[in-house]
Amino acid sequence: MIWQTSRFQIDLGRPRVMGIVNATPDSFSDGGKYFAPGSGLSTVFERCAQLVEEGADILDIGGESTRPGAPPVPLDEELARVLPVVRHAVQLGVPVSVDTYKPEVMQAVLDLGADIINDIWALRRAGARAVVAQHPACGVCLMHMHGEPVTMQLAPMVGDVVPQVRAFLIDSAAQLEALGVDSQRIVLDYGIGFGKTVEQNFSLLARQRELLETGYPLLAGWSRKSSLAVTVATPDVAQRLVPSVAAALLAVERGARVVRVHDVRETVQALNVWAMAMPVNAAL
């Protein structure tokens, strides 16, 4: 199984680790630790290199926090945050993904050599599908989100979410393929924490194999999500390391081909143990 991207054909025969690079001062996970106002760009550049050294197969750069309640970031501000980081990251020898829903940002980062567009809106914003469809090879990750970041957790989904999420993702991929985008360019993300209750999030993990019926590779983004707080004795995000690694490992064991994580070294180590224990040539 191959994920075709701008510069790389990513072999998904083994699970891949996507390391999160927050080029934003208000991330829920690190509170701007790597992109604090006045700190310059050296810290976030060092973060990119650190994640590659720790074993990240892909870097995912984002300039707008999409945590519940987060306000939108103006286009000019997002471009100012993201473009210097992408310009640096494309020199590091790994595929570069950009987490954005704005078509103007998509076009700008693809022009710089970015490999993947990772869109929480699944290219539903006007002009977004056209940007991806007009590019000859870029990869894309289409995510399911109910509502929008500002209000999504105030009125989460109702009922059995698995068939709803699966139908949405199949339709999103079909619309993109109808524009001429090859299926090998598409990966799907079921959107943990985006307009879903804790129980619904865990039901998606428990029944993740049903989502494999879409026929597309799955990306799982459990890292440090608030649903994992139910497994620890404190709401402190820093205490979600072990649950995050456990969720990533379970997602891979149930068929996910990419895990999007903050804690790259620990996730890579856990996946190495999993791989050593897998029967030779075992199929997922």
Backbone hydrogen bonds, N-H to C=O, Kabsch-Sander energy under -0.5 kcal/mol:
donor,donor_aa,acceptor,acceptor_aa,energy
3,W,10,I,-2.6
4,Q,2,I,-0.7
4,Q,184,Q,-2.4
5,T,8,F,-2.4
6,S,115,D,-1.2
10,I,3,W,-2.7
10,I,8,F,-0.7
11,D,9,Q,-0.6
12,L,1,M,-3.2
12,L,10,I,-0.7
14,R,11,D,-0.6
16,R,257,R,-2.8
18,M,16,R,-0.6
18,M,259,V,-3.0
19,G,17,V,-0.6
19,G,58,I,-3.1
20,I,261,V,-2.3
21,V,60,D,-3.0
22,N,20,I,-0.5
23,A,21,V,-0.9
23,A,62,G,-2.8
24,T,22,N,-0.6
27,S,24,T,-0.6
31,G,27,S,-1.6
33,K,30,D,-1.4
35,F,32,G,-1.1
39,S,36,A,-2.2
45,F,41,L,-2.3
46,E,42,S,-2.5
47,R,43,T,-1.8
48,C,44,V,-1.9
49,A,45,F,-2.0
50,Q,46,E,-2.6
51,L,47,R,-2.4
52,V,48,C,-1.9
53,E,49,A,-2.4
54,E,50,Q,-2.1
55,G,51,L,-0.6
55,G,52,V,-1.1
56,A,51,L,-2.7
57,D,17,V,-2.2
58,I,17,V,-1.6
59,L,95,P,-2.3
60,D,19,G,-2.9
61,I,59,L,-0.6
61,I,97,S,-2.9
62,G,21,V,-2.1
63,G,99,D,-0.6
69,G,149,P,-3.4
70,A,67,R,-2.4
78,E,74,P,-2.4
79,L,75,L,-2.6
80,A,76,D,-2.1
81,R,77,E,-1.8
82,V,78,E,-2.7
83,L,79,L,-2.2
85,V,81,R,-0.5
86,V,82,V,-2.5
87,R,83,L,-2.7
88,H,84,P,-1.5
89,A,85,V,-3.1
90,V,86,V,-2.3
91,Q,88,H,-1.5
92,L,89,A,-2.2
97,S,59,L,-3.8
97,S,95,P,-0.5
98,V,116,I,-2.2
99,D,61,I,-2.8
100,T,98,V,-1.0
100,T,118,N,-1.1
106,M,102,K,-2.4
107,Q,103,P,-2.5
108,A,104,E,-1.9
109,V,105,V,-2.6
110,L,106,M,-2.2
111,D,107,Q,-2.0
112,L,108,A,-0.8
113,G,110,L,-1.2
114,A,109,V,-2.5
115,D,96,V,-2.5
116,I,96,V,-1.9
117,I,139,G,-2.0
118,N,98,V,-2.7
118,N,116,I,-0.5
119,D,117,I,-0.7
119,D,141,C,-2.2
120,I,118,N,-0.6
122,A,119,D,-1.6
124,R,121,W,-1.1
128,A,125,R,-2.2
129,R,123,L,-0.6
129,R,125,R,-0.5
131,V,127,G,-1.6
132,V,128,A,-1.7
133,A,129,R,-3.1
134,Q,130,A,-2.3
135,H,131,V,-0.6
135,H,132,V,-0.9
139,G,115,D,-2.8
140,V,185,R,-2.6
141,C,117,I,-2.7
142,L,140,V,-0.5
142,L,187,V,-2.4
143,M,119,D,-1.7
143,M,141,C,-0.6
144,H,189,D,-2.0
145,M,143,M,-0.5
146,H,194,F,-1.9
147,G,145,M,-0.6
151,T,148,E,-1.1
152,M,148,E,-2.5
154,L,151,T,-1.9
155,A,151,T,-0.9
157,M,195,G,-2.4
161,V,159,G,-0.7
164,Q,160,D,-0.7
165,V,161,V,-3.2
166,R,162,V,-2.6
167,A,163,P,-2.3
168,F,164,Q,-2.1
169,L,165,V,-2.4
170,I,166,R,-2.4
171,D,167,A,-2.2
172,S,168,F,-2.5
173,A,169,L,-2.4
174,A,170,I,-2.3
175,Q,171,D,-2.3
176,L,172,S,-1.5
177,E,173,A,-2.6
178,A,174,A,-2.0
179,L,176,L,-1.2
180,G,177,E,-2.1
181,V,176,L,-1.5
185,R,182,D,-1.9
186,I,183,S,-1.7
187,V,140,V,-2.2
188,L,217,P,-2.6
189,D,142,L,-2.6
190,Y,219,L,-0.7
194,F,191,G,-1.9
195,G,193,G,-1.2
201,N,197,T,-2.5
202,F,198,V,-2.2
203,S,199,E,-1.8
204,L,200,Q,-1.7
205,L,201,N,-1.4
206,A,202,F,-2.8
207,R,203,S,-2.1
208,Q,205,L,-1.3
210,E,207,R,-1.9
211,L,207,R,-0.6
211,L,208,Q,-1.5
212,L,208,Q,-0.8
213,E,210,E,-0.9
214,T,211,L,-1.6
215,G,212,L,-1.9
219,L,188,L,-3.2
220,A,258,V,-2.5
223,S,260,R,-0.9
225,K,222,W,-2.2
228,L,225,K,-1.6
229,A,226,S,-1.9
230,V,227,S,-1.2
231,T,228,L,-1.9
232,V,229,A,-1.3
239,Q,236,D,-1.8
240,R,237,V,-1.9
241,L,238,A,-0.6
244,S,240,R,-2.2
245,V,241,L,-2.5
246,A,242,V,-2.6
247,A,243,P,-2.5
248,A,244,S,-2.3
249,L,245,V,-2.4
250,L,246,A,-2.5
251,A,247,A,-2.4
252,V,248,A,-2.3
253,E,249,L,-2.7
254,R,250,L,-1.5
255,G,252,V,-2.2
256,A,251,A,-2.8
257,R,218,L,-2.2
258,V,218,L,-1.6
259,V,16,R,-2.4
260,R,220,A,-2.4
261,V,18,M,-3.0
261,V,259,V,-0.6
264,V,262,H,-1.3
267,T,263,D,-1.8
268,V,264,V,-2.9
269,Q,265,R,-2.3
270,A,266,E,-2.1
271,L,267,T,-2.4
272,N,268,V,-2.0
273,V,269,Q,-1.8
274,W,270,A,-2.2
275,A,271,L,-2.7
276,M,272,N,-2.1
277,A,273,V,-1.4
278,M,274,W,-0.6
278,M,275,A,-0.9
282,A,279,P,-2.0
